């Protein structure tokens, strides 16, 4: 970039205080590509959602505990901050108590979420917003050093996107801690998912513009103590996630779960299932395929399963289920865990009633499907957080 171009870049500083809503939204509207909107330390009391639709803008606070965008007085039901432009960096601030999603980006390529906190300060409630950070329909997504608490659907959610990295983040006291849905090529690593209903979910759902999720790596995470009762609104897909689920893979292809620490998840450390709801999408595949579970560290699991029939199964197996649970559907499922048994229900299809299950301890061929290649994001995204 030339010296003249650098000179034309601006930093727009906005501080808390009277008329913060109008001043902050004006700064987001008036920013030019390459500008930084700097949020001063303190608490911004906001009454409406904010939006950004200018490319190549950085929104930067003084720290995720120092700069707080509070939406406790929000009058509408929308998200706290909506981004619909490319090459945006969001960093070093917090969003609290939005009526809808905390921060949503849609169709925003090369989006960076860095060192953010999104929280519903009243604790887990059905009336909390659905998603904490919510990038959707995007290419190249980085979520790094983000903390989310209290989302009534998923704390960190990436949907219908590709080339995704979620790392070094903490999700706690959400329904789903981290969720990758209908997406291609994702690395989820170095995160902590604890005290959620379910820790990390990899889903594929029907009737969406992008389906056939594949090539997901979930590795080197700590997924423990997921013990929060499910508080999702009725009808949401995550309302069916059993309390005490560590990692759940549903209707996805080429998913590798390895090197994680999994413990104190009352239903299962790892749950592998097909999509069981009725659907009419002829292009949708409800089965898991080419799923590999290997080299994880398993602690206590399956001691109080909350899914239908789980308590009876646990009783029949001496009081607890094995750490890995598979409904029996799908193909090329590999569990290569040392001395870790896997319970399979032996269901021929996801639509088979549970009362026709034939539970048994499964044995697997040690052969493994090829691991997806690591996700490589554009260098500009990594440079933005240095």
N, C-alpha and C positions, 0 to 999 in steps of 0.2 A: 504494500500500500504506500502511495506517495505521501510526502510530507503535507501536501495540500489536502489530500483526502483525509489524512489523520486530523488535520486542523478543523475540518468541517464536522467531525464527529462531536456530539454534545453529550454532556451528562446533565440530566434534569433531576434535581433533588426535590423530593417532597417529604415534608415532615408532618408528624401528627398534629392535631389541633382542629380548630374550627374549620368547617367546610372541607375536611379531608376527603370526603367522598368526591366532591366536584373537582378538587385540585388533582387528585390522583387519577381519576378517569380522564381528565383533560391531558395530563402528561402522557398517558398511554395512547391517546388519540393523536396527539401532536408529535410524538416521537418519530424520528426519521430512521431509515435503515442504518444500522451501525451505532445508534445512540444507546446510552445506558440510562434507565430510570432508576435512580438511587432512592431507596426508602430509608429515611432517618430512623434512629432508634426510638422506641416508644410504642405506644398502642394506638392504632388507627381504629376509631369507632365508626363502622361503616353501616349504611342502611340499605344498600343495594349491591348487586353483583358488579364485578368489574370485567372488562373485556379488552383484549389486545388483538389487532389484526394487521399489524405492521411487521414485515419480515426483518430479521437480523437485529432484534432488540434484546437487550439484557435487562431484566428486572432484578435488582440486587438490594438486599437489606443489610442490616448490620450484624446479623446472626439470627439463627432460628429461635432463639429465646430472647433476643434483644429487640427485634422488629416483629410486631404482631398485628396482623390484619384480623380484627375481630368482627364477625358478622352476627353477633348475638342480637343486634337490633335490625337484622335484615328483614325487609318487608315482603320481598318476593320469595319464591320458592326455588330459585335457580341456584347455579353453582356460585362459589365465591369468586373465582377467577376463571374466565374462559379464554383460551388462546386458539386462534384459527390461522396463524401465520407460521412461516417456516424459519428455521435457524434462530429459534428463540431460546434464551437461557434464563431459567428461573432459579434463583439461588439465595440462600442466607436470610430467609424470613419464615414466618409461621402464618398459617391460616387457622382460625378457630371458629367453631360453632356456625358454619354455613348451613343454611336451610337445605340446600341440595348438596351436590358433590363439592369437595374442597377446591381442588384445582383440576379443571378438565381441559384437554387439548384435543382438537378434532381436525384431522387432515393436516396436522402440523408436522412436517418432516424435519428431521435433525433437531428434535426437541430435547432439551436437557433439563432435568429436575435434579438440583444439587443442594444438599445441606438444607433441606426444608423440613418443617414440622407441620402436620395437619392433624388437628385434634378436636374432638367433641368433648368438652371439659366436664360434662355431666355424667360421663361414663357410658357404658353400653346401653343404648335405648333404640327401640324400633323407629322412633321419630328422627333419629340422626340421619344425616345425609348418607347416600348409598356408598359413594367411593371417596377415598382420600385423595390420591393422585390418580388420574384417569386419562391417560393418552389412548386415543382410539383412531383407527384408520390412518396410520402413520407409517412411514419408512424411516428407520434409524431413530431409536428411542433409547435414551440413557436416564436411568433412575439410580442415583448414587447418594448415599448418606442421608436417606430420607427416613423420618419417623412418622408413623401414622397410628393413631389410637381412636377407636370408637366408631368406625364405619359400619353401617348396618348391612352392607354387602361385602365389599372388599377394600382393605386398606390401600394396597398398591395393586392396581388393575391395569393390564395392558391388553387391549382387545383389537382384533381384526387388523393387526399390524405385522410388520416384518423387520428383522434386524434389530433385536432388542437386547439390552443388557440391564438387569436389575441387580445391584450389588451393594454391599456394605450398609444395608438398611435394616430398620427394625419395624416390625408390624406386631402390635399387641392389642388385645381386647377389641378386635374386630370380629365380624363373622368369619370371613376369609382373610387371612393375613396378606398373602400375595397370590394373585390369580393371573395366569396367562391363558387367554381365551381366544380360540379361532385365529391363532397367530402362527407365523412361520419364522423359524430361526431365532431362538431366544436362549440366552445364558442367564441363569438365576443362581447367583453364588455369593458366598460370604455374608449372607443375611441371617437375621435372627427373627424367627416367627414363633411367638410364645403367647400363651394365654388368649388365643383366639378360639373360635369354635373349630376351625380347621386351619392348619398352618400354611401350606402351599398347595394350590390347586392348579392343575393343567387340564382345561376343559375344551371340548369342541361341541358346539350347539347347532341345531338346524335352523333353517329359515333366516340366515344372515347373509349379507353380501359377500363375506369371505368365510369359507368353511374349509375343512380338511387340514386342521392344525397339524404341524409336524416339525421335527428337528428342534427339539427342546432339550436343554441340559440343565438339570437341577443338581448342584453339587456344592460341597463344602459349606452347607448351611447348618444352623442349629435350629431344629424344629422340635420344641419341647413344651410340655405342660400346657397343651392346648385344651383348656378346661372351662372356657366361657360358654354358658348355655346359648343356644342359637337364638338370636334376637332379630333375625331378618323378617321383614314384612311377609305375610303369607302370600304365596304365589311366586315369589322369587326363586330362581333355581337353587340359590345357596341356602334357602330355607330347609332344604332336604339334607344338607351336610350334617352328619352326626357329630355331636360334641365329642371332642377327643380324637379328631382325625389329624394325623401328622401331614403326610403328603398324599394327595388324591389325584390319580390320573384317570380321566374319563374320555372315552371316544377320541383318542388322539393317536398319532403315529410317530414312530421314531423318537421316543422319549427315553432319556437316560437319567436315572436317579442314582447318584453315587457319591461316596465320600462325605455323606451328611451325618450329623449326630442327631439321632431320633430317640426320644425317651419321654416317658410319662404322658403318653397319649392314650386316653382310656379306651377308645374304640379300636384304633389301629395305628401303628407307625406309618405303614404304607397301605393304601387302599387302591385297588385296580378294578375298574368297573366299566361296563357299557352304559350307554344312555338308556334309561328305563322309561322315560315318558313317551306317550304317543306322539308321532310326528307324521307329516304328510309330504316332506321334502324328499323327492326321489333321488336327489344328488347327495344326500347325507348318509354317512356311514357311522352307525352308532357304536362300533367296536373299537377296542384298543388293538393296535398292531405294532409289532417291533418295539416293545417296551422292555427295557433292561433295568433291573434293580441289582446293584452290586456294591460291595465294599463299603457299606454304611456301618456305623456304630449304633447298635440297638440297645436301648435300655428298656425299662419296664413298659409294657404296652398291653392293650386288650383286656384290661382288668375290670372295666365297666362299660362294655360296648352299648351304645345308645341307638343303634339302628334296629329296625324290626327283626326280631328273632335273635338278636345278638346275645342277650342275656341267657337264653336257652342254650345257644351254641357254646357259650363260655362255660355254663354249668356242665354240659356234656363232656367238656375237655378239661375238667378239673378246676374250673374257676376263672380261667383266663384264655383269651385267644392268642394265637401266635402273632408275632409282630407284623407279618405281611399277610394281607387279606386280598383274595382275588375271587371275583364272582364266577370265574371259569370261562367267560366269553372272550372272544378275540383270538389272536393268533401270534405266533412267534414271541410269546411272553417268556422272558428269561429272568429268573431270580437266582443270582449267583452269590448268595450271602453265606458266609461260613457259619455253620451250626445255627442257622436261623430258619426255623420251619415256616412254611407258607400254608395257610388254610385256603382251600378252594371250595366253592359251593357247587362246582360241577354243572353250572347252568349252561344249556346249549345256546341260549340267546338271551339278550337283555329283557325280552318280553316274557320269558318263562316265569311263572309265578314262583315266589320264594318257597312256597310249601312243596315244590317239586325239586328243591335243591338236594344234592347228594354230597354232603360235606366230606372232605377227606384232606389229609396232608399231602400236598402236591410235591412231586419231584420233577426237576427240570433238567434238560440237556444243558451242559455247561457252555455250549457254543453261544457266542454273543453276536448280535447285530452290530453293524458298523456304527461307531459313535458319530454324531453330527460334528461338523467342523466348528471350531470356535467362532463366535460372532466378532467381526471386526467392524468397528464404527469409523466414520470419517475422522481424520486427525483433527479437524477443526473442533469437533465436539470434546475431545480429550483436552485440547488446548484451552478451551473455555473455562475449565475448572482448575487450572494450574495456578 
